């Protein structure tokens, strides 16, 4: 599964049979990436797709030296389980 980063539409997504899975974000006034929504079509849930999207988004933010805001509950849960991202997380 290829994860595509569409910077113009501010999202990471995967094309799946029957739809797309996505992680969307916005850029805050502070220049942080606010990860605000994750969606995986029902027939594809439980396969780790959301985790793959979140990891890709977090790794991208780190590579760009950006801080992130985990507004989406899926992202919040992920960063709480993966302490290696603590250095880029901002709780706003």
C-alpha positions in Angstrom: 0.0 0.0 0.0 1.4 3.3 -1.1 0.9 6.3 1.2 0.5 9.5 -0.8 1.1 12.9 0.8 -1.1 15.5 -0.9 0.3 18.8 0.5 -2.2 20.9 -1.5 -5.1 19.0 0.1 -3.2 18.7 3.5 -3.6 14.9 3.8 -1.9 11.6 3.7 -4.0 8.9 2.0 -4.0 5.3 0.7 -6.1 4.2 -2.3 -8.1 1.1 -1.3 -10.6 -1.1 -3.1 -13.9 0.7 -2.4 -12.4 4.0 -1.3 -9.6 5.8 0.4 -8.1 5.8 3.9 -6.8 9.2 5.0 -5.1 11.3 7.7 -5.9 15.0 7.4 -4.1 18.0 8.9 -4.1 21.7 9.0 -1.2 24.1 9.7 -1.7 26.1 12.9 -0.8 29.8 13.4 2.3 28.5 15.1 3.3 26.5 12.0 2.5 23.2 13.7 0.8 20.3 11.8 -2.5 19.7 13.5 -3.5 16.1 12.7 -7.3 16.5 13.0 -9.0 13.5 11.3 -8.3 9.9 10.4 -10.6 7.7 8.3 -10.4 4.1 7.2 -13.3 2.6 5.2 -15.2 0.0 7.4 -14.3 -3.0 5.3 -10.5 -2.2 5.8 -10.5 -1.5 9.5 -8.5 -3.6 11.9 -5.6 -4.0 9.5 -3.3 -1.4 10.9 -4.0 1.1 8.1 -4.7 4.0 10.4 -1.4 3.4 12.3 0.5 3.3 9.0 -1.0 6.7 8.1 -0.3 8.2 11.5 3.3 7.0 11.5 3.9 8.4 8.0 2.5 11.8 9.1 4.6 11.9 12.2 7.8 10.8 10.3 7.1 13.5 7.7 6.6 16.1 10.5 9.9 15.1 12.1 11.8 15.2 8.8 10.5 18.7 8.2 11.3 19.7 11.8 7.7 20.4 12.5 5.8 20.1 15.7 2.5 18.3 15.7 -0.8 18.7 17.5 -2.7 15.4 18.0 -6.3 16.7 17.7 -7.6 13.4 16.3 -8.2 10.7 18.9 -6.5 8.1 16.7 -3.3 10.2 16.6 -3.5 11.1 20.3 -3.7 7.3 21.1 -0.8 6.6 18.8 1.6 9.2 20.2 0.7 8.1 23.8 1.7 4.5 22.8 4.9 5.6 20.9 6.9 7.8 23.2 9.6 8.2 20.5 7.5 11.0 19.1 7.2 13.0 22.4 9.8 15.5 21.2 7.5 16.7 18.3 4.1 16.6 20.1 2.5 19.9 21.3 -0.6 19.6 23.4 -2.7 22.7 22.6 
